[in-house]
Amino acid sequence: MSPNGSDLPHGLEGVGGTPKPRRPMRRKLLQALTAGLVLATATGCTWEDFPRLGMPTPTTEEAPRILSLWQGSWAAALAVGVLVWGLILWSAFFHRRSRTKVEVPPQTRYNMPIEALYTVVPLIVVSVFFYFTARDESELLKLEKKPDVTVNVVGFQWSWCFNYVENVEGSTGDAKTSPELDAIPDRYKEAFPADAGGVYDCGIPGTRNPQTNNPGPTLWLPEGKRVRFVLTSRDVIHSFWVVPFLMKQDVIPGHTNAFEVTPNREGTFLGKCAELCGVDHSRMLFNVKVVSPERYEQHLKDLAKKGQKGYVPSGIEQSGPEKNRESNIL
């Protein structure tokens, strides 16, 4: 050994060339556990929140399916992570130089079983993910022939309008032939109620909910009723996201999207645009107020009394490719 200890393994040189003692493994483990405890408790979540893994409490009948898919994805990712971390730690511990006294351990090349394993296993994992995602997506995007409530959600820079396609006392007209709803395909209009004069409500970024003072307009929905959202845009791509519904969908100009949910919990919930749509994207907020069916009907009558009868223009007319797609579907 050289007098100055230069031939000692890196990290073991101390002052004057004396070996530097190793940090006890127990101390390292204690530090790691302390860091994990701080990370787990500093998030502000309660014990009941942990099973949802960051998701809010579901407030629709369809949301638990999304939550289950989210939890299953995390479970699979954790299993893969534990396997990979275990192999890394095992390799680092059992092949460390201080144990084997070998500078470079024997290298394994062209091991066909191992190569087949790390090719087949990822394919199996991705296939399982695909199966459950496709299964749940088909259920979540399934549309009933006659939903209980239909709302045309209109996105624009920088707020939202809500066309309530309903038969409302004092409002005359027909949603199926209304020129303001020309952008909506006929296959969605087939589910509109007959002679639905409808009412509307529009917001601006400065609009506030009178009860909670949260920014944005307020969309009212009845509890326990199946609601169809028909999504249209006047300008650019937006995204309609009601946070505790655990469901969102893009609002695309020249292309109509739709999905259905059944709210099962009364309350006022937050919604936002989840697609970067321009300079004031962060101000495209709205509220969703779920109430009893009786209060919902009264709200529509109140909108009619305010003069908000009929519908606001729903958006940009369908593009040529979209019309061709509709004709193929029909």
N, C-alpha and C positions, 0 to 999 in steps of 0.2 A: 504494500500500500504506500502511496506517495506521502511525503511528510505533511503536505497541506490538505490531504484528503480529497484531491481532485478526482481520484478514481472511485470515490463513493457513488452509489446510485443517486441520481438527481433528487434533490429535496431532503437528503439525509445529512448534508453538511451543516455543521454548527459553527459557532464561534471558535476560531483557533483550530479548525479542522476536526473537532470532536463530533461524533455522530449526533444528529438531532433526533430526539425521541419522537416516535410516532404518536399522533393524537389517538387517544383511546377510541375504539369503535363505539363504545357505549355512549360517549359524549356526542359523537356525530349523530347517532341514532336519536338521542334526546333532542338535539337541535332540529333534526328533520321533523320529528313529531310535534315539536313546539310550533314550527313554521306552518305545518299542516293544520294545527288547531287554530292558529290565528287566521289563516286563510278561510277556514270554514265558518268561523264565528264573526268575521268582520263584514260579511255580506249583508247583515241585517235580516236574514231570513230566519223564520222559526222552524222548529223540528217538523211541523206539518208541511212546510213548503218544500222540504228536500225531495220527497218522492216525485214532485213535478219537475224537478231539475231546471228551475228557472222559468217555467211556464206559469202564467196566471191561472187562477181558478176558472175552470170551464163554465160557461154560462149558456150553452146551447146543448141540445140533445146530440148533435153531431161531433162536438168538440172532444169528448172522451176518446173517440177513435183516433183523432190527431194526436192527442196526448199519449195514447198507447204506442203509436208509431214512433213518437219522439223518445219515449222511455226505452223501447226496444232497440232503437238505433244506438242510444247511449250504452245500453247493456252490451251490445255486440262490440262497440268500439272499446269499451273497458276490457272485455275479454281478450280482444286482440292486443290491446295495450299491455295487459298483465303478462301475456305470453311473450311479447317482444321484450318488455323490460326484464322479465325473468331470465330470458336467454342472454341478454346483455350482461346482467349482473352475474349470472352463473359463469359466463365466459371470462369476465373480468376477475372474478374471485379465484376460480380454479386454475386459471392460466396466468396468474400474476407472476412476475419475474422472481419475486422473493420466495415463492413457493417452489417453483420448478427449477430455479437456478439456470434457466435457459434464456438467452437473449431474445431469440425468435423461436416461438414454438413451431412444431410441425404444421405445415399448411395443407389443407384439404382441397383438392381440385377435382372438378368433373365428377362430383358425387351425384349420380343420377337419381337416387331416391330423394335426396334433399332438394335437388333442383325441381323434381316433379312435385314435391310437397309445396314449395313456395310458389309454384305456378298454379296448382289445382286449388289450394286453400283460398287464395284471393278470389278466384273465379266463383267458388261456392259462396263465399261471403257476399260478393256483389249480386249473385243470382238471387240469394235469399232477400237481400235489400230490395231488389227490383220486384220480386213477387209481392211482398207485403205493400210496397208503395203503390204498385199498379192496382192491387186489390182495393186498397183504401181510397185511392184517387177515383176509381170508378164509382164507388159508393157516394163519395162526397160531391161529385159533380152530376149525380143522377138528378133529373128534373121530373117532378110530378106533372101530370097532365093539367091539373087544376090546383095550383097553390092557394092557400087561404088569403094571402096578401101579396101584392106585387108592387115593388118600388123601383122606379127608374132612377138610378144614381148617376148624376151628371157631374163629371169632373172638369174643372177649368182652372186656369191660372188666375187667382190663387185660392179657391175655395170649392164649395160643393153646393149643388142643388138637388132636391129630392122631389120627384114627381110621384105622388101617391095615386096609383091607378085604381081608383075605387069609385063606387057609386056613392056620392056624397050629396046630402040634401042641399039644394040651392045651386048646385053646379050641374050644368047641362052640357052635353056633347058626347062624343064617342071616341075612346082612346084608339080603337082599331083604325079609324080613318083620320085622326087628328094630324094635320100637317106638321105640328111640332114634334111628333114622334115618328116621322118618316125614316129616321136613321135606324130604327129598331126593325129587325127582320120579321117577316110575317110569321115565322114559326114560333116566335115569342108572343106575338100579338094574338095568336089563337087562344092563349090562356087568359087574355084580358077579359074582365067582366063585360057583359053587353051594356052599351049606353053608359059607359063610365066617364062622367064628366071630369072627375078628378080634382085634386088640389095640389099645390106645390109649396115648397119652402126653400128659399135660397139664402146663402150666407156670404159674408165677406171675411177676410182675415180678422177684422176687428169685432165680429159678432161674438157674443158671450152667452153661455147658458145661464138663465136667470136664477136657477137654484144653486148651482155649484160654482158659478163664475168662471168655468173652464172656457177657453177660447174655442171659437168655431160654431157653426150652426148645429142644431139638434135634430137628429132623426128619431122619430117616435115609432116604436114597434109594439105589437100586442104579445103578451106572454102566452105560450102554449100554441101559437098559430104558426103554420109553416109559411115562411116568408121567402119570396123569390126576389133577388136583386138582379136587375138588368142594368149592366154597366156600360155607359157610353161616355165619350169625351168630346169636347169642343175644340181642343187644340193639340196637346201633346200627350204622351203616355203618362198616366198616373197609376196609382195602385190603391184599391179600396181595402183598408185593413181595420177591422174592429178587434182590438187587442185580445179581450177575453173570449172572443168567438174562436180564436186560434185558427182563423181562416182568412185568407186574403186573395185577391185576384186582380190582374192588371186591367186598367181602364184604357182602351186603345182607340184612337181616332180611326174611323172607317172600319172598325171591327167590333162586334158586340159580344161580350162575355156575360155569363149568368151563373149563379149558384144559389142554393137554397139552404136555409137554416131554420131551426125551431127554437127560439129563445125560451128558456125554462127558468129564468130567475129575474125578478124585477130589480130595477136599479138603473143608475146612470153610468155608462161606461165610456171609455175614451177610444177614439178612432183617429187615424192619421193616413196621410199618403205615404206609401212605402216605396215609392219610385222617385228617384231624383229627377224632378221635372222643371228645374230652373231656379232662378235666384231666390224666390220666396217659397221654395218647397217646404221649408221647416214650418211655415205658417199655415199649411193646408191641414188644419186640424178640424175635427168635428166630434160631436157627442152622440151617443145612442142611448135613448131613454126607453127602457122596457117597462110597460105598464099593463094593467088589466085590459082586456078587450073593450070594456065599457069606456075607460078613460081614453083609449086610442080612438074610438069612434067619436067621442066628444072633441078630441083635439082636431080631427079632420073637419068637423063642423065649425070649430073656432077659426080655422084657416079660411073656410069659405066665407064666414062672416067678415073677415078682414079684407075680403076681395081677392084672395089668392086662389082664384078658381082656374080650372083648366091646367095647362102644362106649359113649362118653359121649353125652349128648343133643346132637344136631347143631345145633339152633337153633329159631328161631321157625317155626311152621307156615306154609305158603304162603298168601299173600293170595288173595282171590277173583279179582282181575284176573290174577294169575299162573297160577292154576288154569285160567282160561279160555284163556289163551295156550297152556298146555300141551296142552289138548284140541284146540285148532286145529292145533298142530304135529303131534300124533299123528293 
